[in-house]
Amino acid sequence: MKFRVERDALAEGVAWTAKGLPARPSVPVLAGVLLRVTDSQLQLSGFDYQVSSEASVTVHADAEGAALVSGKLLAEITKALPGKPVEIAAVDAHLELTCGSARFTLPTMPVEDYPSLPALPERAGTVDAAAFAAAVSQVALAAGKDETLPMMTGVRIEFNGGNLALLATDRYRLALREIDWQPDDPQLSANALVPAKILADTAKTLGPIGGELVVALAADGVGEGMIGFEAGERRTTSRLLDGANYPPVRNLFPANHAAQATVSVATLTEVVRRVSLVGERTAPVRLSFSGDGVVVEAGGTEEARASEAAEATFEGEEAMTLAFNPGYLLDGLGALNAPNAIFSFVEPGKPAVLSPGNEDGEQQSGYRYLIQPIRVVR
């Protein structure tokens, strides 16, 4: 194998392929990136039995072949190379890389020991890559981190005709985002529970490519199924979490509200950050909404206290006071991607729902963030 390639194209392809490689692989070859040159195309592959990543790069090939090298090391090297063409050749049990006056010699691993990557599942439809990436970023933050509850660590994707919905919850908050997409089968009705970290990394990388993102889904869509994404010359697959018993979390969103408040996202974000400085990281902040606006309060150790008022419009018969985890509240505010936040309340002991509001304070559809209040004894 011997070829010449542009430095940026190589670095981007290697970074995409190596991003999901395990830090402590079960077998050494799974830490590698497979380079295979065929018909002036360099195919880069990474796989850990759960997630696969592939990228294609056009090269000037002198000789076809394949080589398997450490993915993390190759990614670090290609990122640091000068902006000049790169020449790569497999020589015996080594890979020789030359870029300008920089030269690297990397040991290779046996190509024959590398497992075959899974094929991309059957295509289900397409979605705007940027819109999908934005939706994933709004939802994945609500997924759980506790690996003993794997179901909670995923993002549930629901495919219903031309509607694509993403949901995630860690039992203390719940995020829901709905967007349009183009299914190949207009009658498609399926769901998939994708590990949140994998989905977030994939969307963050494929979103900037723009254009259409192909979504591929295994026939069953549950249990040991698989989902795939393809944009440009990049493809990835991921095994799904078992979502057969995923709770009906949509029912947690209240059908009606007793009060509603609208406040500037930027203003409330700054106030919550300042006031929460007196408390420990998870110490709650109290928000008291009334016709006079909103007052944000927090208490910390050694009798430290803080409060600050901000402008807000309030519609309701009685003032509403609730306490929230400040981190969860700030996550929700940051995910709205709107100038105003609209809080919908049922009663003080019940979850509140955040929705995006435009410049005029009108509620926008598509995204909802439910947050469970914390009971505070005063």
Order of alpha helices (4+ residues) and beta strands (2+ residues): beta-alpha-beta-beta-beta-beta-beta-alpha-beta-beta-beta-beta-alpha-beta-beta-beta-beta-beta-alpha-beta-beta-beta-beta-alpha-beta-beta-beta-beta-beta-alpha-beta-beta-beta
